[in-house]
């Protein structure tokens, strides 16, 4: 792709994000399901419109590759949503501030994922055999996902949180939508982090972990860095609205994780067998869409009859015993 296409794509993305935060979400508020549905539809339509442009300029093969990569990334982002629900519940994040955290999380994800995709493309161009490593990794991840239980939140296991606490104290309570506030420390006032910054770091690192799975999965569909990157970006741009739309029901999709594991095993096997058998991109799209649709329908028709226990909500003022006890600030800060 010419350089001006890359620049134009990023300018369009940043313009849309600026309008999103500067106009529609300038004031922190709780996002309703209706608003989330409208934004989800908007992001999907923008992605499809962009895909139409790919169809007109690069042809049907590239358009199908983009659409398949977009669908895979959207499906894998549901796992992100489940973990985001746990993080927000663990830290008792007020609903009106959750959109702000996800907004800045998306910006960080664009940089991190862009770097990972650039590195992956470089390695594939220099060492074609690395595709077999990606394929084996996806098969392994898919099998592990099929038998994995629910993940917990371990704050102190996050090295960035430990690094933050070493240099910056954290307040006991939220201060609006601010990540930092000035508070008295001894005889002077210093910038102190709020729990909102801790949550943002948790969201960013969680997305990075999931990107390790999702980016190789899209490389299984196409090795074109432009298609890999743009399909990834278009998917994560809609992650915020998708979160507010599905946060209340994601726990009921009991077979979705199994469906995602099948998709990862499929695309991994597709990578491993590429030299002996090439799966048509249309067939790949059909398999991915069919497996995901079947897992969602099965979840709705066969709900889990066991009693669902809601996630434990912690008060930032009185964190529970365990990992988050160490998140309390310097005692000299008092109630600040």
C-alpha positions in Angstrom: 0.0 0.0 0.0 1.3 3.5 -0.8 2.2 5.6 2.2 -0.6 8.1 1.7 -3.2 5.2 2.1 -1.7 4.4 5.5 -1.7 8.1 6.5 -5.2 8.6 5.3 -6.5 5.5 7.2 -4.9 6.8 10.5 -6.2 10.3 10.0 -9.7 8.9 9.5 -9.4 6.8 12.7 -8.1 9.6 14.8 -10.8 12.0 13.5 -13.5 9.5 14.4 -12.1 9.0 17.8 -11.8 12.7 18.4 -15.4 13.2 17.4 -16.4 10.3 19.7 -14.6 11.6 22.8 -14.8 15.3 22.1 -18.6 15.4 21.2 -20.5 12.3 22.0 -18.7 11.3 25.2 -17.2 14.6 26.4 -19.0 14.3 29.7 -18.6 11.0 31.6 -21.9 9.2 31.7 -23.3 5.6 32.0 -23.7 4.1 28.5 -27.1 2.6 28.0 -27.8 -0.6 26.1 -29.6 1.4 23.4 -26.7 3.8 23.0 -24.2 0.9 22.9 -26.4 -0.9 20.2 -26.4 2.2 18.1 -22.6 2.7 18.4 -22.0 -1.0 17.7 -24.1 -0.8 14.5 -22.2 2.4 13.5 -18.8 0.7 13.9 -19.9 -2.4 12.0 -21.3 -0.3 9.2 -18.0 1.8 9.0 -16.0 -1.5 8.9 -18.2 -2.9 6.1 -18.0 0.5 4.2 -14.2 0.2 4.4 -14.4 -3.4 3.2 -16.4 -2.1 0.3 -13.6 0.2 -0.6 -11.2 -2.7 -0.4 -13.4 -4.7 -2.7 -13.5 -1.8 -5.3 -9.7 -1.3 -5.2 -8.1 -4.6 -4.3 -10.6 -7.1 -5.4 -12.9 -9.8 -3.9 -10.0 -11.9 -2.5 -8.7 -9.1 -0.4 -12.2 -8.1 0.7 -12.9 -11.7 1.9 -9.6 -11.8 3.7 -10.4 -8.5 5.5 -13.9 -9.7 6.4 -12.7 -13.0 7.7 -9.9 -11.3 9.8 -12.4 -8.8 11.1 -14.9 -11.5 12.1 -12.2 -13.5 13.9 -11.0 -10.5 15.8 -14.5 -9.5 16.8 -15.2 -13.0 18.1 -12.0 -13.2 20.1 -12.7 -9.8 21.6 -15.7 -11.3 23.4 -13.1 -12.9 25.7 -11.7 -9.4 26.3 -15.2 -8.3 27.3 -15.5 -11.1 29.9 -12.2 -10.1 31.5 -13.1 -6.4 31.4 -16.3 -7.2 33.3 -14.1 -8.9 36.0 -11.7 -6.0 36.2 -14.4 -3.4 36.5 -16.2 -5.4 39.1 -13.0 -6.1 41.0 -12.2 -2.4 41.3 -15.8 -1.2 41.6 -15.3 1.1 38.7 -18.4 3.4 38.4 -20.2 2.8 35.1 -20.0 6.4 34.0 -16.1 6.1 33.9 -15.8 2.8 32.1 -16.1 4.3 28.7 -13.2 6.7 29.4 -11.0 3.8 30.5 -11.9 1.8 27.4 -11.3 4.8 25.1 -7.7 5.3 26.3 -7.3 1.6 26.3 -8.2 1.5 22.6 -5.6 4.1 21.8 -2.9 2.1 23.6 -4.1 -1.0 21.8 -3.7 0.7 18.4 0.0 1.4 19.2 0.8 -2.0 20.7 -1.0 -4.0 18.1 0.5 -2.0 15.3 3.9 -2.7 16.7 3.2 -6.4 17.0 1.8 -6.6 13.4 4.8 -4.8 12.0 7.1 -7.2 13.8 5.1 -10.2 12.7 5.1 -9.0 9.0 8.9 -8.5 9.2 9.5 -11.9 10.6 7.3 -13.6 8.0 9.0 -11.8 5.1 12.5 -12.8 6.5 11.6 -16.3 7.8 8.6 -17.9 6.1 8.9 -20.9 8.3 7.7 -18.8 11.3 4.1 -19.3 10.0 4.4 -22.9 11.1 5.2 -21.7 14.6 2.2 -19.4 14.5 0.1 -22.3 13.4 1.3 -24.6 16.1 0.8 -21.9 18.7 -2.8 -21.3 17.6 -3.6 -25.1 17.8 -2.0 -25.3 21.3 -3.9 -22.1 22.4 -7.2 -23.5 21.0 -6.8 -26.8 22.8 -5.9 -25.1 26.0 -8.8 -22.7 25.7 -11.2 -25.6 25.3 -10.3 -27.0 28.7 -9.5 -23.8 30.6 -11.6 -22.6 33.4 -12.6 -19.1 34.3 -9.6 -16.8 34.9 -9.3 -14.7 38.0 -7.9 -11.3 38.5 -4.4 -11.2 40.2 -3.4 -7.6 40.5 0.0 -8.2 42.1 0.9 -10.6 39.3 0.9 -7.7 36.9 4.5 -6.4 36.6 3.4 -2.9 35.5 1.2 -2.6 38.6 4.1 -3.5 40.8 6.3 -1.0 39.0 3.7 1.7 39.3 3.3 1.1 43.1 7.1 1.3 43.5 7.3 4.9 42.3 3.7 6.4 42.7 1.3 6.0 45.6 -2.3 5.3 44.7 -5.3 7.1 46.3 -8.0 5.1 48.1 -10.9 6.4 46.1 -11.8 7.6 42.6 -11.5 11.3 41.8 -14.0 11.7 39.0 -12.6 10.7 35.6 -9.0 11.7 36.5 -6.1 9.3 36.3 -3.9 11.6 38.5 -4.7 14.1 41.3 -2.6 16.4 43.4 -2.7 15.4 47.0 -0.7 16.3 50.2 2.3 14.1 50.9 3.9 15.3 54.1 4.4 19.0 53.8 4.1 19.2 50.0 1.5 18.4 47.3 2.4 15.7 44.7 0.8 14.1 41.8 -0.8 10.8 42.9 -2.3 8.1 40.8 -6.0 7.2 41.2 -7.4 3.6 41.0 -8.6 4.6 37.5 -5.0 4.5 36.3 -4.5 1.0 37.8 -7.6 -0.2 36.0 -6.4 1.3 32.7 -3.0 -0.6 33.1 -4.9 -3.8 33.8 -7.1 -3.3 30.7 -4.0 -2.5 28.5 -2.0 -5.5 29.6 -5.1 -7.8 29.3 -5.6 -6.6 25.7 -1.9 -7.2 24.9 -2.2 -10.8 26.2 -5.3 -11.4 23.9 -3.5 -9.9 21.0 -0.9 -12.6 21.2 -3.6 -15.0 20.1 -5.7 -12.9 17.8 -2.9 -11.4 15.6 -1.4 -14.8 14.5 -5.0 -15.9 13.8 -5.4 -13.1 11.3 -2.0 -13.9 9.8 -3.5 -17.4 9.1 -6.0 -15.7 6.8 -3.7 -13.2 5.1 -0.1 -12.1 5.3 -0.9 -8.7 3.8 0.1 -6.3 6.7 -2.4 -3.7 5.5 -5.3 -6.1 5.7 -4.1 -7.6 9.0 -3.7 -4.2 10.6 -6.9 -2.6 9.3 -9.1 -5.6 10.1 -7.6 -5.6 13.6 -8.1 -1.8 14.1 -11.7 -1.9 12.8 -12.6 -4.6 15.2 -11.1 -3.1 18.3 -12.6 0.3 17.5 -16.0 -1.2 18.2 -14.8 -3.1 21.3 -16.1 -0.3 23.7 -19.6 -0.3 22.4 -19.6 -4.1 22.1 -18.6 -4.3 25.8 -21.5 -2.1 27.0 -23.9 -4.1 24.7 -22.8 -7.6 25.8 -21.4 -7.1 29.4 -24.6 -8.2 31.0 -25.0 -11.4 29.0 -21.5 -12.5 28.1 -21.4 -14.8 31.1 -24.4 -16.7 29.6 -22.6 -17.6 26.4 -21.4 -20.9 27.9 -20.3 -22.5 24.6 -18.7 -19.5 23.0 -15.3 -20.3 24.5 -15.5 -23.7 23.0 -16.4 -22.2 19.7 -13.5 -19.8 19.8 -11.2 -22.7 20.6 -12.4 -24.5 17.5 -11.8 -21.4 15.4 -8.2 -21.1 16.7 -7.5 -24.8 16.1 -9.0 -24.5 12.5 -6.9 -21.4 11.5 -3.8 -23.0 13.2 -4.3 -26.2 11.2 -4.8 -24.1 8.1 -1.4 -22.5 8.6 0.3 -25.9 9.2 -1.2 -27.5 6.1 -0.8 -24.5 3.8 1.9 -26.2 1.7 -0.2 -29.3 1.1 -3.7 -28.0 0.9 -5.0 -24.4 0.5 -8.4 -23.8 2.1 -10.3 -21.2 0.0 -10.9 -18.0 1.8 -14.7 -18.3 1.2 -14.6 -21.7 3.0 -12.6 -20.2 5.9 -15.1 -17.4 6.3 -18.0 -19.9 6.3 -16.3 -22.2 8.9 -15.5 -19.3 11.2 -19.0 -17.7 10.9 -20.7 -21.1 11.2 -18.8 -22.2 14.3 -19.4 -18.9 16.1 -23.1 -18.8 15.2 -23.5 -22.4 16.3 -21.8 -21.8 19.7 -24.0 -18.7 20.3 -27.2 -20.5 19.4 -26.3 -23.5 21.5 -25.6 -21.2 24.4 -29.1 -19.7 24.1 -30.9 -23.0 23.6 -29.0 -24.8 26.3 -28.4 -22.3 29.1 -26.4 -23.3 32.2 -28.9 -24.5 34.8 -26.4 -24.0 37.7 -26.9 -21.0 39.8 -24.8 -18.1 38.6 -22.9 -16.2 41.3 -22.4 -12.5 40.4 -18.9 -11.2 40.6 -17.8 -9.9 44.0 -17.7 -6.1 43.9 -15.0 -4.5 46.0 -15.0 -1.1 47.5 -11.9 0.9 46.6 -12.1 2.5 50.1 -12.0 -0.9 51.8 -10.3 -3.4 49.5 -10.6 -7.1 50.5 -7.8 -9.1 52.0 -5.6 -10.5 49.3 -3.8 -9.1 46.4 -5.4 -5.6 46.4 -4.5 -5.0 50.0 -1.2 -3.7 48.7 -3.0 -1.2 46.5 -3.7 1.1 49.5 -1.8 4.4 49.3 0.8 5.9 51.5 -1.0 6.4 54.9 0.2 10.0 54.9 -2.4 10.7 52.2 -5.4 10.1 54.5 -8.7 10.1 52.7 -7.2 11.6 49.6 
